[in-house]
């Protein structure tokens, strides 16, 4: 993912969106959900990265689960991400975009691999070397399910 603190030029963003219709669709779906995640560009960015290998329908499903909070259990990482976004809306927590990206990646990775995970960001994960990577859909457990 690189360093999310680096400035991304508006022209580069427009080029990426112009070359990838899915990015605009993800942004529209996130915005329609009217949840706090609509204000978190890092969430949409992670969805766009995941879409490089995952089917669009699965990205939309992930967005819906995060926005609605409906998951298999209270401890489900995707539901925990929903709770973090909800708490952001009540301004009980203040997260940097880098942390939101890391949490979203961890929730996505747990979801696509049908695994549980603790949804927090360690100090080592705040560095470029330790920053979590988006799981390739082709190697995920959901792909084979």
One Martini backbone bead per residue (centre of mass of N, CA, C, O) as a GRO file, in nm:
protein
  145
    1UNK     BB    1   0.053   0.065  -0.012
    2UNK     BB    2   0.227   0.234   0.134
    3UNK     BB    3   0.230   0.570   0.207
    4UNK     BB    4  -0.054   0.747   0.312
    5UNK     BB    5   0.092   1.032   0.355
    6UNK     BB    6   0.113   1.063   0.077
    7UNK     BB    7   0.058   1.253  -0.188
    8UNK     BB    8  -0.221   1.260  -0.404
    9UNK     BB    9  -0.285   1.351  -0.700
   10UNK     BB   10  -0.567   1.441  -0.862
   11UNK     BB   11  -0.485   1.334  -1.147
   12UNK     BB   12  -0.438   1.041  -1.054
   13UNK     BB   13  -0.721   0.983  -0.956
   14UNK     BB   14  -0.868   1.041  -1.224
   15UNK     BB   15  -0.720   0.823  -1.385
   16UNK     BB   16  -0.810   0.577  -1.222
   17UNK     BB   17  -1.115   0.624  -1.252
   18UNK     BB   18  -1.116   0.637  -1.568
   19UNK     BB   19  -0.991   0.327  -1.587
   20UNK     BB   20  -1.214   0.249  -1.341
   21UNK     BB   21  -1.540   0.184  -1.291
   22UNK     BB   22  -1.544   0.047  -1.008
   23UNK     BB   23  -1.462   0.284  -0.830
   24UNK     BB   24  -1.722   0.448  -0.874
   25UNK     BB   25  -1.914   0.228  -0.767
   26UNK     BB   26  -1.801   0.206  -0.483
   27UNK     BB   27  -1.842   0.499  -0.403
   28UNK     BB   28  -2.150   0.501  -0.444
   29UNK     BB   29  -2.216   0.276  -0.241
   30UNK     BB   30  -2.091   0.405   0.006
   31UNK     BB   31  -2.262   0.667  -0.005
   32UNK     BB   32  -2.550   0.531   0.008
   33UNK     BB   33  -2.513   0.414   0.306
   34UNK     BB   34  -2.468   0.649   0.512
   35UNK     BB   35  -2.193   0.612   0.651
   36UNK     BB   36  -1.892   0.679   0.795
   37UNK     BB   37  -1.730   0.543   0.557
   38UNK     BB   38  -1.784   0.777   0.349
   39UNK     BB   39  -1.538   0.951   0.501
   40UNK     BB   40  -1.335   0.704   0.420
   41UNK     BB   41  -1.098   0.669   0.188
   42UNK     BB   42  -0.952   0.408   0.280
   43UNK     BB   43  -1.181   0.212   0.232
   44UNK     BB   44  -1.208   0.251  -0.076
   45UNK     BB   45  -0.917   0.181  -0.143
   46UNK     BB   46  -0.924  -0.112  -0.048
   47UNK     BB   47  -1.148  -0.202  -0.239
   48UNK     BB   48  -0.987  -0.141  -0.498
   49UNK     BB   49  -0.757  -0.337  -0.439
   50UNK     BB   50  -0.932  -0.595  -0.408
   51UNK     BB   51  -1.055  -0.572  -0.710
   52UNK     BB   52  -0.812  -0.689  -0.867
   53UNK     BB   53  -0.921  -1.006  -0.770
   54UNK     BB   54  -1.211  -0.953  -0.698
   55UNK     BB   55  -1.527  -0.968  -0.714
   56UNK     BB   56  -1.759  -0.727  -0.721
   57UNK     BB   57  -1.976  -0.871  -0.546
   58UNK     BB   58  -1.784  -0.901  -0.295
   59UNK     BB   59  -1.738  -0.607  -0.242
   60UNK     BB   60  -2.035  -0.534  -0.198
   61UNK     BB   61  -2.074  -0.726   0.039
   62UNK     BB   62  -1.868  -0.600   0.227
   63UNK     BB   63  -1.995  -0.320   0.237
   64UNK     BB   64  -2.268  -0.416   0.354
   65UNK     BB   65  -2.159  -0.538   0.616
   66UNK     BB   66  -2.020  -0.288   0.726
   67UNK     BB   67  -2.276  -0.101   0.717
   68UNK     BB   68  -2.478  -0.312   0.884
   69UNK     BB   69  -2.338  -0.538   1.088
   70UNK     BB   70  -2.387  -0.814   0.948
   71UNK     BB   71  -2.297  -1.113   1.116
   72UNK     BB   72  -2.212  -1.411   1.264
   73UNK     BB   73  -2.067  -1.230   1.491
   74UNK     BB   74  -1.950  -1.014   1.728
   75UNK     BB   75  -1.632  -1.092   1.648
   76UNK     BB   76  -1.642  -1.012   1.375
   77UNK     BB   77  -1.441  -0.815   1.185
   78UNK     BB   78  -1.661  -0.668   1.019
   79UNK     BB   79  -1.829  -0.579   1.261
   80UNK     BB   80  -1.601  -0.427   1.404
   81UNK     BB   81  -1.574  -0.219   1.179
   82UNK     BB   82  -1.855  -0.106   1.206
   83UNK     BB   83  -1.818  -0.005   1.498
   84UNK     BB   84  -1.590   0.192   1.436
   85UNK     BB   85  -1.756   0.368   1.245
   86UNK     BB   86  -1.978   0.435   1.444
   87UNK     BB   87  -1.792   0.572   1.652
   88UNK     BB   88  -1.703   0.797   1.463
   89UNK     BB   89  -1.988   0.929   1.444
   90UNK     BB   90  -1.972   0.984   1.772
   91UNK     BB   91  -1.675   1.069   1.847
   92UNK     BB   92  -1.514   0.842   2.028
   93UNK     BB   93  -1.317   0.827   1.786
   94UNK     BB   94  -0.976   0.867   1.640
   95UNK     BB   95  -0.877   0.804   1.309
   96UNK     BB   96  -0.655   0.730   1.089
   97UNK     BB   97  -0.628   0.640   0.766
   98UNK     BB   98  -0.416   0.421   0.818
   99UNK     BB   99  -0.587   0.263   1.026
  100UNK     BB  100  -0.831   0.215   0.848
  101UNK     BB  101  -0.682   0.054   0.636
  102UNK     BB  102  -0.574  -0.171   0.822
  103UNK     BB  103  -0.852  -0.263   0.930
  104UNK     BB  104  -0.977  -0.329   0.656
  105UNK     BB  105  -0.774  -0.541   0.571
  106UNK     BB  106  -0.815  -0.731   0.812
  107UNK     BB  107  -1.116  -0.779   0.760
  108UNK     BB  108  -1.094  -0.884   0.474
  109UNK     BB  109  -0.899  -1.121   0.527
  110UNK     BB  110  -1.083  -1.266   0.728
  111UNK     BB  111  -1.328  -1.296   0.541
  112UNK     BB  112  -1.190  -1.450   0.292
  113UNK     BB  113  -1.074  -1.677   0.523
  114UNK     BB  114  -1.259  -1.749   0.759
  115UNK     BB  115  -1.153  -1.559   1.002
  116UNK     BB  116  -1.017  -1.459   1.295
  117UNK     BB  117  -0.960  -1.127   1.447
  118UNK     BB  118  -0.789  -0.868   1.565
  119UNK     BB  119  -0.908  -0.524   1.564
  120UNK     BB  120  -0.594  -0.397   1.540
  121UNK     BB  121  -0.312  -0.172   1.562
  122UNK     BB  122   0.010  -0.198   1.541
  123UNK     BB  123   0.312  -0.051   1.538
  124UNK     BB  124   0.429  -0.231   1.304
  125UNK     BB  125   0.176  -0.164   1.109
  126UNK     BB  126   0.267   0.153   1.078
  127UNK     BB  127   0.460   0.045   0.880
  128UNK     BB  128   0.559  -0.040   0.574
  129UNK     BB  129   0.667  -0.329   0.646
  130UNK     BB  130   0.394  -0.403   0.842
  131UNK     BB  131   0.181  -0.356   0.651
  132UNK     BB  132  -0.093  -0.470   0.544
  133UNK     BB  133  -0.217  -0.702   0.306
  134UNK     BB  134  -0.403  -0.783   0.045
  135UNK     BB  135  -0.577  -1.044  -0.032
  136UNK     BB  136  -0.584  -1.272  -0.268
  137UNK     BB  137  -0.853  -1.419  -0.403
  138UNK     BB  138  -0.710  -1.676  -0.533
  139UNK     BB  139  -0.611  -1.761  -0.214
  140UNK     BB  140  -0.876  -1.784  -0.091
  141UNK     BB  141  -1.135  -1.947   0.079
  142UNK     BB  142  -1.388  -1.831  -0.071
  143UNK     BB  143  -1.322  -1.919  -0.358
  144UNK     BB  144  -1.356  -2.235  -0.275
  145UNK     BB  145  -1.668  -2.208  -0.162
   0.00000   0.00000   0.00000
